[in-house]
Amino acid sequence: MTAATAGALAGIRVLDLTRMLSGPFCGMLLADQGADVIKVEPFEGDAARASTNGPYLPDDSLKAFGGYFQSNNRNKRGLAIDLKHPEGRAAFLRLVDGAAVLLENFRVGVMDRLGLGYESLHARNPKLVYGAIRGFGDPRTGASPYAEWPAYDVIAQAMGGIMGITGAAPGEPMKVGPGVGDIVPAMLAAFGIVAAVRHSERTGVGQFVDVAMYDGILALCERIVFQHSYLGLVPGPEGTGHPFICPFGLYPCADGWVAIACPTDKFWRALCRVMERLDWAADPRFASRAARAAHRTLIEAALSEWTGTRRKAELSRLLGGQVPFGPVNTVADIFADPHARARGMLAEVEHPGSALKAVIAGTPVRMTETPGGVWRRAPILGEHTAEVLGECGFAPAEIGALEAAGAVRQWRVGAAAQGEARDDG
């Protein structure tokens, strides 16, 4: 039994028309759990394949894609089709007939102009779950005044509220490092799609699933909403601490930084014991979480002084397992951490054109009966065109005719075929 057939979503076919990060990450989550995700691309391919979106392994002779594309499109098969070509569109509609899910992240109206909007596809396949990720959502579920605006991660982070509470000091907003403006909406969309598939299987009726990147980040920042509605506050950048809890944040040490959190009295007393400050454990100024928050300046200064003379390894021995604690890791630290290997979070995959193994982030969702996982590298553009069409009832002669007409494209092994594919990329 392969990882794909062992996945909880085995047997569910997903047509993934998405580009760049938000949509591909959503499709990847579904593929990791066993869904048959077909990466549907135009002849020029997803823009994430572009040479500017590497990086490439040092011996990569093909450069079909780099690490960015590999990381977010693993476990998928690849189909190259021209949806603007009448025969390409007709072939795609036949694929829709057997699909459980369609996923796209185009701007509002793009699929409708192709004659492939939700209403048209729903009429053809009533069970189809149609997932869309857009910057500001789709008018079908709520007409935003920004519906026509293009959006990327940084825009969602700015407008959704996360930048407004991230930074070293008030008035200095900061972008969060990873692309959470893409990835959080992708996670929410994957959840919504699975829920809608469950409904479709039970009732025979599909539906439109819509996630706005703005909404996804706002949901992530739920705390600012109740702070404003309950207290009238407009929270600003909070540095590395927490507005309600102390200690709860980052503290310097001799070789970097560590995170320490004491949200309960039990953990506070444990920290006092390790620091040999039993007087603090009995001090009424620090007797409750609210009291400790009121004296945060004193606590944080003393704690920073204590951690500052010690190295991460010593602090790990002293605090690990006693209070919520962790060193601030670089990616090099993560590669050396036994946790990452034990949990399968550093997954090795083949990379076409290279003799080396690539390492990408693994699957964080772990299940005992249907483990899923990472078992297939990302596809070369058009690598599985004939395979997928054949499974959907197209005879070899039909596939050849579609290719001759310029409606679909296949990738073939061989330098000439690779060069032709690259010229169109």
SVG drawing of the C-alpha trace seen along z (x, -y; Angstrom):
<svg xmlns="http://www.w3.org/2000/svg" viewBox="-29 -55 56 57">
<polyline fill="none" stroke="black" stroke-width="0.4" points="0.0,0.0 1.4,-3.4 1.3,-6.5 -1.3,-7.9 -3.7,-5.0 -3.1,-5.1 -4.3,-8.7 -7.7,-9.6 -8.6,-11.4 -7.7,-8.6 -10.1,-8.4 -10.9,-12.1 -9.7,-13.8 -8.8,-17.5 -8.3,-19.7 -5.8,-22.3 -5.6,-25.3 -3.8,-27.5 -0.6,-29.5 2.2,-30.7 1.7,-29.9 -1.8,-30.1 -3.6,-27.8 -0.7,-25.3 -0.2,-25.0 -3.9,-24.2 -3.8,-21.6 -0.6,-20.2 -2.3,-19.7 -5.0,-17.7 -2.5,-15.7 -0.5,-14.9 -3.6,-13.2 -4.0,-11.0 -6.2,-13.1 -5.3,-12.7 -4.4,-16.3 -3.9,-17.1 -1.8,-20.3 -3.5,-21.9 -1.2,-24.5 -1.2,-26.5 1.7,-25.9 3.8,-28.6 3.3,-26.9 2.7,-28.2 4.8,-31.4 6.4,-29.7 8.3,-27.6 10.2,-30.7 13.9,-30.9 13.6,-33.8 11.6,-31.5 14.4,-28.9 16.5,-28.0 18.1,-25.2 20.2,-22.3 23.9,-22.8 23.8,-20.0 20.3,-20.6 20.7,-20.2 16.9,-20.4 15.7,-23.4 12.1,-22.3 11.4,-23.9 13.2,-25.0 12.7,-24.6 9.8,-27.0 7.7,-25.0 8.9,-21.6 7.9,-22.5 4.3,-23.4 3.5,-21.0 4.8,-17.7 2.5,-14.7 0.7,-16.1 0.5,-15.0 0.9,-17.5 -1.3,-18.3 -0.6,-21.0 -3.7,-22.3 -4.8,-25.5 -8.1,-26.5 -8.5,-29.3 -8.4,-26.7 -11.9,-25.3 -10.7,-21.7 -8.7,-22.3 -11.7,-23.6 -13.9,-20.8 -11.3,-18.3 -11.1,-20.0 -14.9,-19.8 -14.6,-16.0 -12.1,-16.0 -14.6,-18.0 -17.2,-15.3 -15.1,-12.9 -13.6,-15.4 -14.7,-15.9 -13.0,-19.2 -11.8,-22.1 -9.5,-24.7 -8.4,-28.0 -7.0,-31.3 -7.5,-33.6 -8.9,-37.1 -12.7,-37.5 -14.3,-36.7 -11.3,-35.0 -13.0,-31.5 -16.4,-33.0 -14.9,-34.6 -13.5,-31.2 -17.0,-29.7 -15.7,-27.7 -17.3,-29.6 -18.9,-27.8 -22.5,-28.0 -21.5,-26.4 -19.5,-23.6 -22.1,-23.0 -24.7,-22.5 -22.5,-19.9 -21.3,-18.2 -23.7,-18.9 -21.5,-17.1 -18.4,-19.3 -16.9,-21.3 -15.5,-24.5 -12.8,-26.1 -11.5,-29.6 -8.8,-31.6 -8.8,-35.3 -7.3,-38.4 -10.7,-39.8 -13.1,-36.9 -15.7,-36.3 -18.9,-38.3 -20.8,-35.0 -20.3,-34.9 -19.9,-38.6 -19.1,-41.6 -16.0,-43.3 -15.2,-46.9 -11.8,-45.5 -12.9,-42.4 -11.1,-43.5 -7.8,-44.3 -4.9,-41.9 -3.3,-40.7 -0.3,-38.9 1.0,-37.8 2.3,-41.2 -1.1,-42.9 -3.0,-40.3 -0.7,-40.7 -1.0,-44.5 -4.8,-44.7 -5.7,-41.7 -4.2,-43.1 -1.1,-41.0 1.4,-43.6 -0.3,-46.1 0.6,-44.0 4.0,-42.8 7.2,-44.7 9.6,-45.9 7.7,-48.9 4.5,-50.9 4.4,-52.6 6.8,-50.2 4.7,-47.5 6.6,-44.6 5.9,-41.9 5.9,-38.3 8.7,-36.3 6.9,-33.3 4.1,-33.9 1.3,-33.6 -0.9,-35.8 -0.9,-32.9 -0.5,-29.9 -3.2,-30.6 -5.9,-31.1 -4.6,-27.9 -5.1,-26.0 -8.6,-27.4 -9.5,-26.6 -8.3,-23.0 -10.5,-22.6 -13.5,-24.2 -13.0,-21.9 -12.8,-18.7 -16.0,-19.8 -17.8,-20.5 -16.7,-17.2 -18.2,-15.5 -21.4,-17.3 -21.3,-16.4 -20.8,-12.8 -23.7,-12.8 -26.2,-14.8 -24.9,-14.6 -24.7,-18.4 -21.5,-20.4 -21.0,-24.0 -18.8,-27.1 -16.0,-27.4 -14.5,-30.8 -11.6,-32.1 -10.4,-35.6 -6.7,-36.1 -7.7,-39.3 -10.3,-37.2 -7.8,-34.4 -5.4,-36.8 -8.1,-38.6 -9.2,-35.3 -5.6,-34.6 -5.6,-37.9 -8.8,-37.1 -7.4,-38.6 -7.4,-42.2 -11.1,-41.9 -12.2,-41.2 -9.7,-43.6 -11.3,-46.3 -14.9,-45.3 -14.6,-44.6 -12.1,-47.3 -12.0,-49.8 -8.3,-49.1 -6.3,-49.5 -3.4,-47.1 -0.1,-48.0 3.2,-46.1 3.9,-44.0 7.6,-43.2 8.3,-39.7 6.0,-39.6 2.3,-39.1 -0.2,-41.8 -1.8,-39.7 0.9,-37.3 4.4,-37.6 6.8,-36.0 5.8,-35.0 8.2,-35.9 11.8,-36.0 14.8,-36.4 18.4,-36.9 21.1,-34.3 24.8,-34.0 24.5,-32.5 21.2,-33.7 17.6,-33.8 15.2,-31.5 11.4,-31.5 9.9,-31.1 6.2,-31.1 4.6,-30.9 0.8,-31.4 0.0,-29.5 0.9,-29.9 2.4,-26.3 4.8,-27.2 5.7,-30.5 6.6,-28.6 8.7,-26.1 10.6,-28.9 11.3,-30.5 12.7,-27.2 15.0,-26.8 16.2,-30.4 16.6,-29.9 14.2,-32.8 11.8,-31.2 11.2,-34.7 9.5,-35.6 7.2,-32.5 6.0,-33.8 5.9,-37.5 2.3,-38.9 3.4,-41.2 3.7,-38.1 1.0,-35.9 -1.3,-35.9 -1.1,-36.1 -2.6,-39.6 -0.2,-40.7 2.8,-39.4 1.6,-41.3 1.4,-44.5 5.0,-44.1 6.3,-42.9 9.2,-45.4 10.7,-44.1 10.2,-40.4 11.5,-40.7 14.6,-42.6 15.5,-40.1 14.7,-37.1 16.7,-38.6 19.7,-39.1 19.5,-35.4 19.2,-34.0 21.8,-36.4 24.7,-34.7 23.8,-31.2 23.9,-29.4 21.0,-27.7 22.1,-24.2 22.4,-25.0 19.0,-26.7 17.5,-23.6 18.9,-21.4 17.6,-23.6 14.2,-24.5 13.3,-21.8 10.3,-19.9 9.9,-22.2 8.3,-25.2 7.3,-25.9 10.7,-26.6 12.4,-26.5 15.5,-27.9 15.0,-30.2 16.2,-28.0 17.7,-28.8 17.0,-26.4 20.4,-24.9 19.4,-24.2 16.2,-22.6 18.1,-20.3 20.2,-19.2 17.3,-18.8 16.3,-15.1 12.6,-16.2 12.5,-17.3 13.8,-13.9 11.8,-11.8 8.6,-13.6 9.3,-13.3 9.4,-17.1 12.4,-17.0 11.3,-15.1 13.6,-13.9 12.3,-13.9 13.8,-13.3 14.5,-16.4 14.4,-15.9 17.7,-16.8 19.7,-16.3 21.4,-13.3 20.9,-14.9 18.0,-14.5 16.1,-17.7 14.8,-18.3 11.5,-20.0 9.2,-20.6 7.2,-17.4 3.5,-16.9 2.6,-18.3 -0.8,-16.4 -0.1,-12.9 -2.7,-10.2 -2.3,-6.6 -4.7,-4.8 -4.3,-6.9 -0.8,-8.5 -0.5,-10.2 2.9,-11.9 5.3,-13.0 5.9,-10.3 6.1,-12.0 8.2,-15.0 6.5,-17.9 5.6,-17.3 7.4,-18.6 5.1,-20.7 2.8,-18.3 4.5,-15.2 1.2,-13.3 -1.0,-14.8 -1.5,-11.5 -1.8,-9.5 -4.5,-11.7 -6.4,-12.0 -6.3,-8.3 -7.7,-7.7 -10.6,-10.0 -11.5,-8.0 -9.5,-9.6 -8.2,-7.2 -4.5,-7.5 -5.6,-8.8 -7.7,-11.5 -4.8,-12.6 -2.6,-12.8 -5.2,-14.9 -5.5,-17.3 -1.7,-17.7 -1.5,-18.2 -4.2,-20.9 -2.3,-22.7 -4.9,-22.1 -2.7,-20.0 1.0,-19.4 3.0,-16.4 6.5,-16.3 8.7,-13.7 12.1,-12.5 14.9,-13.8 16.9,-17.0 14.9,-18.3 11.5,-17.8 12.8,-19.4 14.2,-22.4 10.8,-22.8 9.0,-22.8 11.5,-25.3 11.0,-27.7 7.3,-27.8 7.9,-28.3"/>
</svg>
